[in-house]
């Protein structure tokens, strides 16, 4: 993660129109963090690495229009969110098309096969049951470490809406991850008496 001093250097590079230097600093400061976000969103290491490159290229192209209305971090994560969203939409279109071509057999996604066992697979399934809005808020907040204010800026919503989406998403995840709710003895006795 880029330090506040590094962010100031990047902003100074952008103001001087030294976009190449700004891109180098952006890559050093944010590539690993962006990679974790992309991996969490798309679930595939190779695709995540490609997406980080696409994000940085998109950032380079957008630098001349960067107006400092948002922080550098939220601006970059807005680009990441759009880029990953486009990649997921493209993947979904491709899978729908392929499933129409060969409706007799399911598409075997190597990632899904590799993740078939353990908590990670359970978590990914549970994440898949959340709304797209809940997923992106949770990933931006807990995978990328953005504050709720930054998440709100990236998603174009109010901060309280970001908090509500995260809260609702976490409640659903907890229910999916622990399908056997812990019942207190009092509640169990009340249930038996009905």
ZAVEX-304864 format. One record per residue (C-alpha): x, z, y; residue number from 1. Coordinates in steps of 0.1 Angstrom, whole numbers, plus 5000, padded with zeros to 4 digits. Layout:
N
<vexvex east="X" up="Z" north="Y" nr="NUM"/>
...
% end
This chain:
194
<vexvex east="5000" up="5000" north="5000" nr="1"/>
<vexvex east="5013" up="4991" north="5034" nr="2"/>
<vexvex east="5022" up="5020" north="5057" nr="3"/>
<vexvex east="5008" up="5022" north="5092" nr="4"/>
<vexvex east="5041" up="5011" north="5105" nr="5"/>
<vexvex east="5041" up="4981" north="5082" nr="6"/>
<vexvex east="5006" up="4972" north="5093" nr="7"/>
<vexvex east="5017" up="4973" north="5129" nr="8"/>
<vexvex east="5045" up="4949" north="5121" nr="9"/>
<vexvex east="5021" up="4926" north="5103" nr="10"/>
<vexvex east="4998" up="4927" north="5134" nr="11"/>
<vexvex east="5027" up="4920" north="5157" nr="12"/>
<vexvex east="5037" up="4890" north="5135" nr="13"/>
<vexvex east="5002" up="4876" north="5137" nr="14"/>
<vexvex east="5001" up="4881" north="5175" nr="15"/>
<vexvex east="5035" up="4862" north="5177" nr="16"/>
<vexvex east="5020" up="4835" north="5154" nr="17"/>
<vexvex east="5048" up="4842" north="5129" nr="18"/>
<vexvex east="5023" up="4838" north="5101" nr="19"/>
<vexvex east="5049" up="4832" north="5074" nr="20"/>
<vexvex east="5065" up="4866" north="5081" nr="21"/>
<vexvex east="5031" up="4883" north="5083" nr="22"/>
<vexvex east="5022" up="4868" north="5049" nr="23"/>
<vexvex east="5055" up="4881" north="5034" nr="24"/>
<vexvex east="5048" up="4916" north="5047" nr="25"/>
<vexvex east="5011" up="4914" north="5036" nr="26"/>
<vexvex east="5022" up="4904" north="5001" nr="27"/>
<vexvex east="5047" up="4932" north="4999" nr="28"/>
<vexvex east="5023" up="4958" north="5012" nr="29"/>
<vexvex east="4991" up="4948" north="4995" nr="30"/>
<vexvex east="4997" up="4926" north="4964" nr="31"/>
<vexvex east="4997" up="4954" north="4939" nr="32"/>
<vexvex east="4965" up="4970" north="4954" nr="33"/>
<vexvex east="4948" up="4936" north="4955" nr="34"/>
<vexvex east="4958" up="4930" north="4919" nr="35"/>
<vexvex east="4942" up="4962" north="4907" nr="36"/>
<vexvex east="4910" up="4953" north="4926" nr="37"/>
<vexvex east="4909" up="4918" north="4912" nr="38"/>
<vexvex east="4916" up="4930" north="4877" nr="39"/>
<vexvex east="4888" up="4955" north="4879" nr="40"/>
<vexvex east="4864" up="4928" north="4892" nr="41"/>
<vexvex east="4873" up="4899" north="4869" nr="42"/>
<vexvex east="4887" up="4919" north="4839" nr="43"/>
<vexvex east="4915" up="4894" north="4831" nr="44"/>
<vexvex east="4952" up="4900" north="4842" nr="45"/>
<vexvex east="4961" up="4863" north="4845" nr="46"/>
<vexvex east="4930" up="4855" north="4865" nr="47"/>
<vexvex east="4936" up="4886" north="4887" nr="48"/>
<vexvex east="4971" up="4874" north="4895" nr="49"/>
<vexvex east="4958" up="4840" north="4905" nr="50"/>
<vexvex east="4932" up="4855" north="4927" nr="51"/>
<vexvex east="4958" up="4876" north="4945" nr="52"/>
<vexvex east="4976" up="4844" north="4954" nr="53"/>
<vexvex east="4943" up="4828" north="4965" nr="54"/>
<vexvex east="4936" up="4858" north="4987" nr="55"/>
<vexvex east="4970" up="4857" north="5003" nr="56"/>
<vexvex east="4967" up="4820" north="5009" nr="57"/>
<vexvex east="4932" up="4825" north="5024" nr="58"/>
<vexvex east="4946" up="4853" north="5046" nr="59"/>
<vexvex east="4973" up="4830" north="5058" nr="60"/>
<vexvex east="4948" up="4804" north="5067" nr="61"/>
<vexvex east="4926" up="4830" north="5085" nr="62"/>
<vexvex east="4954" up="4846" north="5105" nr="63"/>
<vexvex east="4950" up="4824" north="5136" nr="64"/>
<vexvex east="4914" up="4836" north="5139" nr="65"/>
<vexvex east="4921" up="4873" north="5132" nr="66"/>
<vexvex east="4905" up="4890" north="5161" nr="67"/>
<vexvex east="4913" up="4927" north="5154" nr="68"/>
<vexvex east="4876" up="4936" north="5153" nr="69"/>
<vexvex east="4883" up="4952" north="5120" nr="70"/>
<vexvex east="4914" up="4969" north="5107" nr="71"/>
<vexvex east="4939" up="4947" north="5089" nr="72"/>
<vexvex east="4931" up="4964" north="5056" nr="73"/>
<vexvex east="4893" up="4958" north="5058" nr="74"/>
<vexvex east="4899" up="4922" north="5070" nr="75"/>
<vexvex east="4921" up="4916" north="5039" nr="76"/>
<vexvex east="4896" up="4933" north="5015" nr="77"/>
<vexvex east="4868" up="4912" north="5030" nr="78"/>
<vexvex east="4888" up="4881" north="5020" nr="79"/>
<vexvex east="4894" up="4896" north="4986" nr="80"/>
<vexvex east="4857" up="4904" north="4980" nr="81"/>
<vexvex east="4847" up="4869" north="4989" nr="82"/>
<vexvex east="4874" up="4853" north="4968" nr="83"/>
<vexvex east="4866" up="4875" north="4937" nr="84"/>
<vexvex east="4829" up="4869" north="4942" nr="85"/>
<vexvex east="4834" up="4831" north="4942" nr="86"/>
<vexvex east="4856" up="4833" north="4911" nr="87"/>
<vexvex east="4829" up="4854" north="4893" nr="88"/>
<vexvex east="4801" up="4830" north="4904" nr="89"/>
<vexvex east="4822" up="4800" north="4892" nr="90"/>
<vexvex east="4828" up="4818" north="4858" nr="91"/>
<vexvex east="4791" up="4825" north="4854" nr="92"/>
<vexvex east="4781" up="4789" north="4861" nr="93"/>
<vexvex east="4807" up="4777" north="4836" nr="94"/>
<vexvex east="4795" up="4801" north="4809" nr="95"/>
<vexvex east="4758" up="4791" north="4815" nr="96"/>
<vexvex east="4767" up="4755" north="4812" nr="97"/>
<vexvex east="4787" up="4760" north="4781" nr="98"/>
<vexvex east="4760" up="4781" north="4765" nr="99"/>
<vexvex east="4735" up="4752" north="4771" nr="100"/>
<vexvex east="4759" up="4728" north="4754" nr="101"/>
<vexvex east="4764" up="4750" north="4723" nr="102"/>
<vexvex east="4734" up="4774" north="4722" nr="103"/>
<vexvex east="4739" up="4780" north="4685" nr="104"/>
<vexvex east="4770" up="4801" north="4688" nr="105"/>
<vexvex east="4779" up="4827" north="4714" nr="106"/>
<vexvex east="4809" up="4822" north="4736" nr="107"/>
<vexvex east="4838" up="4843" north="4724" nr="108"/>
<vexvex east="4855" up="4857" north="4755" nr="109"/>
<vexvex east="4890" up="4869" north="4744" nr="110"/>
<vexvex east="4888" up="4897" north="4770" nr="111"/>
<vexvex east="4855" up="4910" north="4756" nr="112"/>
<vexvex east="4868" up="4908" north="4720" nr="113"/>
<vexvex east="4900" up="4928" north="4730" nr="114"/>
<vexvex east="4879" up="4954" north="4749" nr="115"/>
<vexvex east="4854" up="4959" north="4721" nr="116"/>
<vexvex east="4866" up="4994" north="4712" nr="117"/>
<vexvex east="4870" up="5026" north="4732" nr="118"/>
<vexvex east="4861" up="5040" north="4765" nr="119"/>
<vexvex east="4873" up="5010" north="4785" nr="120"/>
<vexvex east="4848" up="4988" north="4768" nr="121"/>
<vexvex east="4821" up="5013" north="4773" nr="122"/>
<vexvex east="4830" up="5016" north="4810" nr="123"/>
<vexvex east="4830" up="4978" north="4814" nr="124"/>
<vexvex east="4796" up="4976" north="4797" nr="125"/>
<vexvex east="4783" up="5004" north="4819" nr="126"/>
<vexvex east="4797" up="4987" north="4850" nr="127"/>
<vexvex east="4780" up="4955" north="4840" nr="128"/>
<vexvex east="4746" up="4972" north="4841" nr="129"/>
<vexvex east="4750" up="4982" north="4877" nr="130"/>
<vexvex east="4739" up="4959" north="4905" nr="131"/>
<vexvex east="4766" up="4937" north="4920" nr="132"/>
<vexvex east="4763" up="4957" north="4952" nr="133"/>
<vexvex east="4769" up="4990" north="4934" nr="134"/>
<vexvex east="4798" up="4975" north="4914" nr="135"/>
<vexvex east="4816" up="4962" north="4945" nr="136"/>
<vexvex east="4812" up="4995" north="4964" nr="137"/>
<vexvex east="4826" up="5015" north="4934" nr="138"/>
<vexvex east="4855" up="4991" north="4929" nr="139"/>
<vexvex east="4864" up="4990" north="4966" nr="140"/>
<vexvex east="4861" up="5028" north="4969" nr="141"/>
<vexvex east="4877" up="5041" north="4936" nr="142"/>
<vexvex east="4899" up="5012" north="4925" nr="143"/>
<vexvex east="4912" up="5001" north="4959" nr="144"/>
<vexvex east="4910" up="5035" north="4975" nr="145"/>
<vexvex east="4891" up="5023" north="5006" nr="146"/>
<vexvex east="4873" up="5049" north="5027" nr="147"/>
<vexvex east="4835" up="5047" north="5029" nr="148"/>
<vexvex east="4839" up="5034" north="5064" nr="149"/>
<vexvex east="4862" up="5007" north="5053" nr="150"/>
<vexvex east="4839" up="4998" north="5023" nr="151"/>
<vexvex east="4810" up="4995" north="5047" nr="152"/>
<vexvex east="4830" up="4972" north="5070" nr="153"/>
<vexvex east="4842" up="4950" north="5040" nr="154"/>
<vexvex east="4806" up="4948" north="5027" nr="155"/>
<vexvex east="4789" up="4943" north="5060" nr="156"/>
<vexvex east="4767" up="4974" north="5056" nr="157"/>
<vexvex east="4763" up="5008" north="5072" nr="158"/>
<vexvex east="4785" up="5037" north="5059" nr="159"/>
<vexvex east="4756" up="5057" north="5047" nr="160"/>
<vexvex east="4744" up="5026" north="5027" nr="161"/>
<vexvex east="4779" up="5024" north="5011" nr="162"/>
<vexvex east="4777" up="5061" north="5002" nr="163"/>
<vexvex east="4742" up="5057" north="4987" nr="164"/>
<vexvex east="4753" up="5027" north="4966" nr="165"/>
<vexvex east="4783" up="5046" north="4953" nr="166"/>
<vexvex east="4762" up="5076" north="4945" nr="167"/>
<vexvex east="4735" up="5056" north="4927" nr="168"/>
<vexvex east="4762" up="5037" north="4908" nr="169"/>
<vexvex east="4780" up="5068" north="4898" nr="170"/>
<vexvex east="4748" up="5084" north="4885" nr="171"/>
<vexvex east="4741" up="5054" north="4864" nr="172"/>
<vexvex east="4776" up="5052" north="4851" nr="173"/>
<vexvex east="4775" up="5089" north="4841" nr="174"/>
<vexvex east="4743" up="5083" north="4822" nr="175"/>
<vexvex east="4757" up="5053" north="4804" nr="176"/>
<vexvex east="4790" up="5069" north="4796" nr="177"/>
<vexvex east="4775" up="5101" north="4783" nr="178"/>
<vexvex east="4743" up="5090" north="4766" nr="179"/>
<vexvex east="4738" up="5125" north="4751" nr="180"/>
<vexvex east="4729" up="5146" north="4781" nr="181"/>
<vexvex east="4739" up="5182" north="4779" nr="182"/>
<vexvex east="4708" up="5203" north="4776" nr="183"/>
<vexvex east="4708" up="5240" north="4786" nr="184"/>
<vexvex east="4694" up="5264" north="4761" nr="185"/>
<vexvex east="4665" up="5272" north="4785" nr="186"/>
<vexvex east="4656" up="5236" north="4788" nr="187"/>
<vexvex east="4658" up="5231" north="4751" nr="188"/>
<vexvex east="4635" up="5260" north="4745" nr="189"/>
<vexvex east="4610" up="5248" north="4771" nr="190"/>
<vexvex east="4611" up="5213" north="4754" nr="191"/>
<vexvex east="4604" up="5228" north="4720" nr="192"/>
<vexvex east="4575" up="5249" north="4733" nr="193"/>
<vexvex east="4556" up="5218" north="4746" nr="194"/>
% end
